[in-house]
Amino acid sequence: MVKTYSGKYTPKNKSKYVGDPTNVIYRSLWERRVMVYLDECPIVKKWGSEEKVIPYKSSLDGRMHKYFMDFIVLVVHPDGTRHKYLLEIKPKSQTVPPKKPKRVTKGYRVACESYIRNMDKWSATLKYCETHNYMFKIITEDHLKHMTIF
């Protein structure tokens, strides 16, 4: 069983936070690390956690679902250029199709469903970004090692 770490984060720069700064929940230590980065990064002017909802159709059940983005961010670079981002925090292993084992197990089936669900979410998010002038980034452990987000 994998232990998850969750809790409340209190932004130091409350004016940068989009939403209720007294109710910022992280669902992993990776999310918390990104929250600290967004809160302290001088080029990040606004950010929010699970404040943007993207509707998507699941190819698993054919129904509409809601995808709560991990982060919404406004970045203003020193040259004045502005970018809006939607960020998702995921282990790199969940961003690629699972490798089929010799014997199909329940764990493999669950991993396949998770991957399909992620692909449906991310496809809907990319369409949303195209029409609303956002950039979409999936942040993995590779980005977190050096905090190379923007």
Contact map, one row per residue, 1 for C-alpha under 8 A:
111000000000000000000000000000000000000000000000000000000000000000000000000000000000000000000000000000000000000000000000000000000000000000000000000000
111100000000000000000000000000000000000000000000000000000000000000000000000000000000000000000000000000000000000000000000000000000000000000000000000000
111110000000000000000000000000000000000000000000000000000000000000000000000000000000000000000000000000000000000000000000000000000000000000000000000000
011111000000000000000000001100000000000000000000000000000000000000000000000000000000000000000000000000000000000000000000000000000000000000000000000000
001111100000000000000000001110000000000000000000000000000000000000000000000000000000000000000000000000000000000000000000000000000000000000000000000000
000111110000000000000000111110000000000000000000000000000000000000000000000000000000000000000000000000000000000000000000000000000000000000000000000000
000011111000000000000000111000000000000000000000000000000000000000000000000000000000000000000000000000000000000000000000000000000000000000000000000000
000001111100000000000011110000000000000000000000000000000000000000000000000000000000000000000000000000000000000000000000000000000000000000000000000000
000000111110000000000011110000010010000000000000000000000000000000000000000000000000000000000000000000000000000000000000000000000000000000000000000000
000000011111000000001111000000000000000000000000000000000000000000000000000000000000000000000000000000000000000000000000000000000000000000000000000000
000000001111110010001000000000000011001000000000000000000000000000000000000000000000000000000000000000000000000000000000000000000000000000000000000000
000000000111110000000000000000000000001100000000000000000000000000000000000000000000000000000000000000000000000000000000000000000000000000000000000000
000000000011111110000000000000000000001100000000000000000000000000000000000000000000000000000000000000000000000000000000000000000000000000000000000000
000000000011111110001000000000000000000000000000000000000000000000000000000000000000000000000000000000000000000000000000000000000000000000000000000000
000000000000111111000000000000000000000000000100000000000000000000000000000000000000000000000000000000000000000000000000000000000000000000000000000000
000000000000111111000000000000000000001000011110000000000000000000000000000000000000000000000000000000000000000000000000000000000000000000000000000000
000000000010111111111000000000000000001000000111000000000000000000000000000000000000000000000000000000000000000000000000000000000000000000000000000000
000000000000001111111000000000000000000000000111101000000000000000000000000000000000000000000000000000000000000000000000000000000000000000000000000000
000000000000000011111000000000000000000000000001001000000000000000000000000000000000000000000000000000000000000000000000000000000000000000000000000000
000000000000000011111111000000000000000000000000000000000000000000000000000000000000000000000000000000000000000000000000000000000000000000000000000000
000000000110010011111111000000000000000000000000000000000000000000000000000000000000000000000000000000000000000000000000000000000000000000000000000000
000000000100000000011111000000000000000000000000000000000000000000000000000000000000000000000000000000000000000000000000000000000000000000000000000000
000000011100000000011111100000000000000000000000000000000000000000000000000000000000000000000000000000000000000000000000000000000000000000000000000000
000000011100000000011111110000000000000000000000100000000000000000000000000000000000000000000000000000000000000000000000000000000000000000000000000000
000001111000000000000011111000000000000000000000100000000000000000000000000000000000000000000000000000000000000000000000000000000000000000000000000000
000001111000000000000001111110110000000000000000000000000000000000000000000000000000000000000000000000000000000000000000000000000000000000000000000000
000111100000000000000000111110110000000000000000000000000000000000000000000000000000000000000000000000000000000000000000000000000000000000000000000000
000111000000000000000000011111110000000000000000000000000000000000000000000000000000000000000000000000000000000000000000000000000000000000000000000000
000011000000000000000000011111111000000000000000000000000000000000000000000000000000000000000000000000000000000000000000000000000000000000000000000000
000000000000000000000000000111111100000000000000000000000000000000000000000000000000000010000000000000000000000000000000000000000000000000000001000000
000000000000000000000000011111111110000000000000000000000000000000000100000000000000000010000000000000000000000000000000000000000000000000000000000000
000000001000000000000000011111111111000000000000000000000000000000000000000000000000000000000000000000000000000000000000000000000000000000000000000000
000000000000000000000000000011111111100000000000000000000000000000000000000000000000000000000000000000000000000000000000000000000000000000000000000000
000000000000000000000000000001111111110000000000000000000000000000000000000000000000000000000000000000000000000000000000000000000000000000000001000000
000000001010000000000000000000111111111000000000000000000000000000000000000000000000000000000000000000000000000000000000000000000000000000000000000000
000000000010000000000000000000011111111100000000000000000000000000000000000000000000000000000000000000000000000000000000000000000000000000000000000000
000000000000000000000000000000001111111110000000000000000000000000000000000000000000000000000000000000000000000000000000000000000000000000000000001000
000000000000000000000000000000000111111110010010000000000000000000000000000000000000000000000000000000000000000000000000000000000000000000000000000000
000000000011100110000000000000000011111110010010000000000000000000000000000000000000000000000000000000000000000000000000000000000000000000000000000000
000000000001100000000000000000000001111111010000000000000000000000000000000000000000000000000000000000000000000000000000000000000000000000000000000000
000000000000000000000000000000000000111111110000000000000000000000000000000000000000000000000000000000000000000000000000000000000000000000000000000000
000000000000000000000000000000000000000111111000000000000000000000000000000000000000000000000000000000000000000000000000000000000000000000000000000000
000000000000000000000000000000000000000011111000000000000000000000000000001111000000000000000000000000000000000000000000000000000000000000000000000000
000000000000000100000000000000000000011111111110000000000000000000000000111100000000000000000000000000000000000000000000000000000000000000000000000000
000000000000000100000000000000000000000001111110000000000000000000000000111100000000000000000000000000000000000000000000000000000000000000000000000000
000000000000001111000000000000000000000000011111000000000000000000000000111000000000000000000000000000000000000000000000000000000000000000000000000000
000000000000000111000000000000000000011000011111100000000000000000000011110000000000000000000000000000000000000000000000000000000000000000000000000000
000000000000000011100000000000000000000000000111111000000000000000000011100000000000000000000000000000000000000000000000000000000000000000000000000000
000000000000000001000001100000000000000000000011111100000000000000001111000000000000000000000000000000000000000000000000000000000000000000000000000000
000000000000000000000000000000000000000000000001111110000000000000011111000000000000000000000000000000000000000000000000000000000000000000000000000000
000000000000000001100000000000000000000000000001111110000000000000011011000000000000000000000000000000000000000000000000000000000000000000000000000000
000000000000000000000000000000000000000000000000111111000000000000011011000000000000000000000000000000000000000000000000000000000000000000000000000000
000000000000000000000000000000000000000000000000011111100000000001111000000000000000000000000000000000000000000000000000000000000000000000000000000000
000000000000000000000000000000000000000000000000000111110000000001111000000000000000000000000000000000000000000000000000100110010000000000000000000000
000000000000000000000000000000000000000000000000000011111000000111100000000000000000000000000000000000000000000000000000000100000000000000000000000000
000000000000000000000000000000000000000000000000000001111100000111100000000000000000000000000000000000000000000000000001100100000000000000000000000000
000000000000000000000000000000000000000000000000000000111110011110000000000000000000000000000000000000000000000000000001100100000000000000000000000000
000000000000000000000000000000000000000000000000000000011111111110000000000000000000000000000000000000000000000000001001100000000000000000000000000000
000000000000000000000000000000000000000000000000000000001111111000000000000000000000000000000000000000000000000000011001000000000000000000000000000000
000000000000000000000000000000000000000000000000000000000111110000000000000000000000000000000000000000000000000010011000000000000000000000000000000000
000000000000000000000000000000000000000000000000000000000111111000000000000000000000000000000000000000000000000000000000000000000000000000000000000000
000000000000000000000000000000000000000000000000000000001111111100000000000000000000000000000000000000000000000000000000000000000000000000000000000000
000000000000000000000000000000000000000000000000000000001110111110000000000000000000000000000000000000000000000000000000000000000000000000000000000000
000000000000000000000000000000000000000000000000000000111100011111000000000000000000000000000000000000000000000000000000000000000000000000000000000000
000000000000000000000000000000000000000000000000000000111100001111100000000000000000000000000000000000000000000000000000000000000000000000000000000000
000000000000000000000000000000000000000000000000000011110000000111110000000000000000000000000000000000000000000000000000000000000000000000000000000000
000000000000000000000000000000000000000000000000000011110000000011111000000000000000000000000000000000000000000000000000100000000000000000000000000000
000000000000000000000000000000000000000000000000011111000000000001111100000000000000000000000000000000000000000000000000000000000000000000000000000000
000000000000000000000000000000000000000000000000111111000000000000111111000000000000011100000000000000000000000000000000000000000000000000000000000000
000000000000000000000000000000100000000000000000110000000000000000011111000000000000011110000000000000000000000000000000000000000000000000000000000000
000000000000000000000000000000000000000000000011111100000000000000001111100000000000111100000000000000000000000000000000000000000000000000000000000000
000000000000000000000000000000000000000000000011111100000000000000001111110000000001111000000000000000000000000000000000000000000000000000000000000000
000000000000000000000000000000000000000000011111000000000000000000000011111000000001111000000000000000000000000000000000000000000000000000000000000000
000000000000000000000000000000000000000000011110000000000000000000000001111100000111100000000000000000000000000000000000000000000000000000000000000000
000000000000000000000000000000000000000000111100000000000000000000000000111110000111100000000000000000000000000000000000000000000000000000000000000000
000000000000000000000000000000000000000000111000000000000000000000000000011111011110000000000000000000000000000000000000000000000000000000000000000000
000000000000000000000000000000000000000000100000000000000000000000000000001111111100000000000000000000000000000000000000000000000000000000000000000000
000000000000000000000000000000000000000000100000000000000000000000000000000111111000000000000000000000000000000000000000000000000000000000000000000000
000000000000000000000000000000000000000000000000000000000000000000000000000011111000000000000000000000000000000000000000000000000000000000000000000000
000000000000000000000000000000000000000000000000000000000000000000000000000111111100000000000000000000000000000000000000000000000000000000000000000000
000000000000000000000000000000000000000000000000000000000000000000000000000111111110000000000000000000000000000000000000000000000000000000000000000000
000000000000000000000000000000000000000000000000000000000000000000000000011110011111000000000000000000000000000000000000000000000000000000000000000000
000000000000000000000000000000000000000000000000000000000000000000000000011100001111100000000000000000000000000000000000000000000000011000000000000000
000000000000000000000000000000000000000000000000000000000000000000000001111000000111110000000000000000000000000000000000000000000000111000000000000000
000000000000000000000000000000000000000000000000000000000000000000000011111000000011111000000000000000000000000000000000000000000000011110000000000000
000000000000000000000000000000000000000000000000000000000000000000001111100000000001111100000000000000000000000000000000000000000000011110000000000000
000000000000000000000000000000000000000000000000000000000000000000001111100000000000111110000000000000000000000000000000000000000000000111100000000000
000000000000000000000000000000000000000000000000000000000000000000001110000000000000011111000000000000000000000000000000000000000000000011100000000000
000000000000000000000000000001100000000000000000000000000000000000000100000000000000001111100000000000000000000000000000000000000000000001110000000000
000000000000000000000000000000000000000000000000000000000000000000000000000000000000000111110110000000000000000000000000000000000000000001111000000000
000000000000000000000000000000000000000000000000000000000000000000000000000000000000000011111110000000000000000000000000000000000000000000011000000000
000000000000000000000000000000000000000000000000000000000000000000000000000000000000000001111111000000000000000000000000000000000000000000011100000000
000000000000000000000000000000000000000000000000000000000000000000000000000000000000000000111111010000000000000000000000000000000000000000000000000000
000000000000000000000000000000000000000000000000000000000000000000000000000000000000000001111111110000000000001001100000000000000000000000000000000000
000000000000000000000000000000000000000000000000000000000000000000000000000000000000000001111111100000000000000000100100000000000000000000000000000000
000000000000000000000000000000000000000000000000000000000000000000000000000000000000000000011111110000000000000000100000000000000000000000000000000000
000000000000000000000000000000000000000000000000000000000000000000000000000000000000000000000111111000000000000100100000000000000000000000000000000000
000000000000000000000000000000000000000000000000000000000000000000000000000000000000000000001101111100000001001100100000000000000000000000000000000000
000000000000000000000000000000000000000000000000000000000000000000000000000000000000000000000000111110000000000000000000000000000000000000000000000000
000000000000000000000000000000000000000000000000000000000000000000000000000000000000000000000000011111110001000000000000000000000000000000000000000000
000000000000000000000000000000000000000000000000000000000000000000000000000000000000000000000000001111111001000000000000000000000000000000000000000000
000000000000000000000000000000000000000000000000000000000000000000000000000000000000000000000000000111110000000000000000000000000000000000000000000000
000000000000000000000000000000000000000000000000000000000000000000000000000000000000000000000000000111111000000000000000000000000000000000000000000000
000000000000000000000000000000000000000000000000000000000000000000000000000000000000000000000000000111111101100000000000000000000000000000000000000000
000000000000000000000000000000000000000000000000000000000000000000000000000000000000000000000000000010111111100000000000000000000000000000000000000000
000000000000000000000000000000000000000000000000000000000000000000000000000000000000000000000000000000011111110000000000000000000000000000000000000000
000000000000000000000000000000000000000000000000000000000000000000000000000000000000000000000000000000001111111000000000000000000000000000000000000000
000000000000000000000000000000000000000000000000000000000000000000000000000000000000000000000000010110011111111100000000000000000000000000000000000000
000000000000000000000000000000000000000000000000000000000000000000000000000000000000000000000000000000011111111110000000000000000000000000000000000000
000000000000000000000000000000000000000000000000000000000000000000000000000000000000000000000000000000000111111111000000000000000000000000000000000000
000000000000000000000000000000000000000000000000000000000000000000000000000000000000000000000100010000000011111111100000000000000000000000000000000000
000000000000000000000000000000000000000000000000000000000000000000000000000000000000000000000000110000000001111111110000000000000000000000000000000000
000000000000000000000000000000000000000000000000000000000001000000000000000000000000000000000000000000000000111111111000000000000000000000000000000000
000000000000000000000000000000000000000000000000000000000000000000000000000000000000000000000100000000000000011111111100000000000000000000000000000000
000000000000000000000000000000000000000000000000000000000000000000000000000000000000000000000111110000000000001111111110000000000000000000000000000000
000000000000000000000000000000000000000000000000000000000011000000000000000000000000000000000000000000000000000111111111000000000000000000000000000000
000000000000000000000000000000000000000000000000000000000111000000000000000000000000000000000000000000000000000011111111100000000000000000000000000000
000000000000000000000000000000000000000000000000000000000000000000000000000000000000000000000010000000000000000001111111110000000000000000000000000000
000000000000000000000000000000000000000000000000000000000000000000000000000000000000000000000000000000000000000000111111111000000000000000000000000000
000000000000000000000000000000000000000000000000000000011110000000000000000000000000000000000000000000000000000000011111111100000000000000000000000000
000000000000000000000000000000000000000000000000000001011100000000100000000000000000000000000000000000000000000000001111111110000000000000000000000000
000000000000000000000000000000000000000000000000000000000000000000000000000000000000000000000000000000000000000000000111111111000000000000000000000000
000000000000000000000000000000000000000000000000000000000000000000000000000000000000000000000000000000000000000000000011111111100000000000000000000000
000000000000000000000000000000000000000000000000000001111000000000000000000000000000000000000000000000000000000000000001111111110000000000000000000000
000000000000000000000000000000000000000000000000000001000000000000000000000000000000000000000000000000000000000000000000111111111000000100000000000000
000000000000000000000000000000000000000000000000000000000000000000000000000000000000000000000000000000000000000000000000011111111100000100000000000000
000000000000000000000000000000000000000000000000000000000000000000000000000000000000000000000000000000000000000000000000001111111110000000000000000000
000000000000000000000000000000000000000000000000000001000000000000000000000000000000000000000000000000000000000000000000000111111111010000000000000000
000000000000000000000000000000000000000000000000000000000000000000000000000000000000000000000000000000000000000000000000000011111111111100000000000000
000000000000000000000000000000000000000000000000000000000000000000000000000000000000000000000000000000000000000000000000000001111111110000000000000000
000000000000000000000000000000000000000000000000000000000000000000000000000000000000000000000000000000000000000000000000000000111111100000000000000000
000000000000000000000000000000000000000000000000000000000000000000000000000000000000000000000000000000000000000000000000000000011111110000000000000000
000000000000000000000000000000000000000000000000000000000000000000000000000000000001000000000000000000000000000000000000000000001111111000000000000000
000000000000000000000000000000000000000000000000000000000000000000000000000000000011110000000000000000000000000000000000000000011101111100000000000000
000000000000000000000000000000000000000000000000000000000000000000000000000000000011110000000000000000000000000000000000000000001000111110000000000000
000000000000000000000000000000000000000000000000000000000000000000000000000000000000111000000000000000000000000000000000000011001000011111000000000000
000000000000000000000000000000000000000000000000000000000000000000000000000000000000111100000000000000000000000000000000000000000000001111100000000000
000000000000000000000000000000000000000000000000000000000000000000000000000000000000001111000000000000000000000000000000000000000000000111110000000000
000000000000000000000000000000000000000000000000000000000000000000000000000000000000001111000000000000000000000000000000000000000000000011111111000010
000000000000000000000000000000000000000000000000000000000000000000000000000000000000000011110000000000000000000000000000000000000000000001111111000000
000000000000000000000000000000000000000000000000000000000000000000000000000000000000000001110000000000000000000000000000000000000000000000111111100000
000000000000000000000000000000000000000000000000000000000000000000000000000000000000000000010000000000000000000000000000000000000000000000111111110000
000000000000000000000000000000000000000000000000000000000000000000000000000000000000000000000000000000000000000000000000000000000000000000111111111110
000000000000000000000000000001000100000000000000000000000000000000000000000000000000000000000000000000000000000000000000000000000000000000111111111110
000000000000000000000000000000000000000000000000000000000000000000000000000000000000000000000000000000000000000000000000000000000000000000001111111100
000000000000000000000000000000000000000000000000000000000000000000000000000000000000000000000000000000000000000000000000000000000000000000000111111100
000000000000000000000000000000000000100000000000000000000000000000000000000000000000000000000000000000000000000000000000000000000000000000000011111110
000000000000000000000000000000000000000000000000000000000000000000000000000000000000000000000000000000000000000000000000000000000000000000000011111111
000000000000000000000000000000000000000000000000000000000000000000000000000000000000000000000000000000000000000000000000000000000000000000100011001111
000000000000000000000000000000000000000000000000000000000000000000000000000000000000000000000000000000000000000000000000000000000000000000000000000111
